[in-house]
Amino acid sequence: MSEDVLLIVEDDPGLCRQYRWAFPGHTVLTAHARPDAMAIVERQRPPVAIIDLGLPPDPDGITEGMAVLDQMLKMAPDMKVIVATGNAGKPNALRAIDRGAHDFYEKPVDIDILRLIVERAFRLHALEAENRQLASTATSSPIKRIITGSDSMMRICRDIEKLAATNVPVLLLGESGTGKEALARALHDLGPRAAGPFVAINCGAIPEHLLESELFGHERGAFTGAVKQTMGRIETAQNGTLFLDEIGDLPMPLQVKMLRFLQEQVIERVGGRRSIQVDVRIVSATNQSLEASVEAGRFRADLFYRLNIVPVRIPALRERPGDPLLLARYFLARFNRELGRNLIGFSEDAIGALAAYPWPGNVRELENRVRRASIMTEQRLVDAADLELASRDIPELDLRGARQRVEREMVQMALARAHGSVSGAARLLGVSRPTLYGLFETLGIENQSRSTETEPVQDHSSP
């Protein structure tokens, strides 16, 4: 497909010549009838096309124009088709929009307005193509639940692949919402215990008086309400993986029992006296500093060393350049499917806002914002307001302009330090006076030289 091709389907040769003149930045291809137009679409796949609805053999109606529109969109569904109608042809144009046309304009042609419509169509087509490409490569990381393009997160994924083949305890460290449970599941799914159960428990979400029974199980009659023998999460994870999320919130009394389990792979149910042998791999996670908790006496040092054999530090989303937009597009495609929406992507201000926002809630916050925007937006392009983020424009990627701005600041700073002396500023900058005068002209700086300023004359005559 040629990204700059504009197809014109128009039976008026004079109007075709006018179109060619109006779009010098594009390769303009013309067709006067349906067969020629379809041949061009099949061969070139142009991103944008303009169709006159009044084509022969029905120049006074819209039958042929609508047929061309339908056939084009069937052959190239992503093409942006703009329809042209005569005076009082707006109802027909709206019918074309209902059948998939991108936009319309009324004859006689106003070239300036038509240029705006066409350029907008090209930008929209390019944006949709980029979204499709990113969606197709979004799962390029080695771990299916991790969507990333950042080097730091890819290194974490490769580390997880290596650790999955072992049986050592792994401690996942990272802020809330960075994907710790997804990585824990990857350690299980990619390892020899994949056929066994993966059991997760959040140590901070269960009241302390219930957590012991939840972890270790209980015997019948062990406490009020214990009407039957119940296995705990550790037993349930037999021959599999136990994921202890927020391990830093584990109460001190339970830390002793957890230490014994880790050392001996043996547990006792609450109210029981029989030792039960278990074979479970432990993966734990926390968003706290366990070292600080050990120093403060809130966490046992011996348990910490048992859990911290292989620590994996997960970067926050703000430390993964490019990932917020990559993830946002992935989530948007997912919610399109789940919610039956047809959203095409993010506007430029949304892209800028996604990159600028610090994401304190990390991937979980991003997912929630995109889900809410997918439900609530009334337009096909999600903007910053839909995400409830401050609007940020994408900065111009102009290296020459950036270099000139820095040079201008440096020259002005040198002149200020040299109290306006061109000779002094040149010495500070390490350049000659002629070079500095050239910079004045290039950078648009007013000539700061003093009319009386001259270089000192050195006398080289013999004494």
Secondary structure, DSSP 4 states (H G I P E B T S, - for coil): --TTEEEEE-S-HHHHHHHHHH-TTSEEEEESSHHHHHHHHHHH--SEEEEESS-TT-TTSSHHHHHHHHHHHHH-TT-EEEEEE-TT-HHHHHHHHHTT--EEEESSP-HHHHHHHHHHHHHHHHHHHHHHHHHHHTT-SSSTT-----HHHHHHHHHHHHHHTS---EEEE--TTSSHHHHHHHHHHTSTTTTS-EEEEETTTS-HHHHHHHHH-B-TTSSTT--S-B--HHHHTTTSEEEEETGGG--HHHHHHHHHHHHHSEE--BT----EE---EEEEEESS-HHHHHHTTSS-HHHHHHHTSEEEEPPPGGGSTTHHHHHHHHHHHHHHHHHT----EE-HHHHHHHHH---TTHHHHHHHHHHHHHHH-SSSEE-TTTTT----PPPP--HHHHHHHHHHHHHHHHHHHTTT-HHHHHHHHT--HHHHHHHHHHHT------TT--PPPP--S--
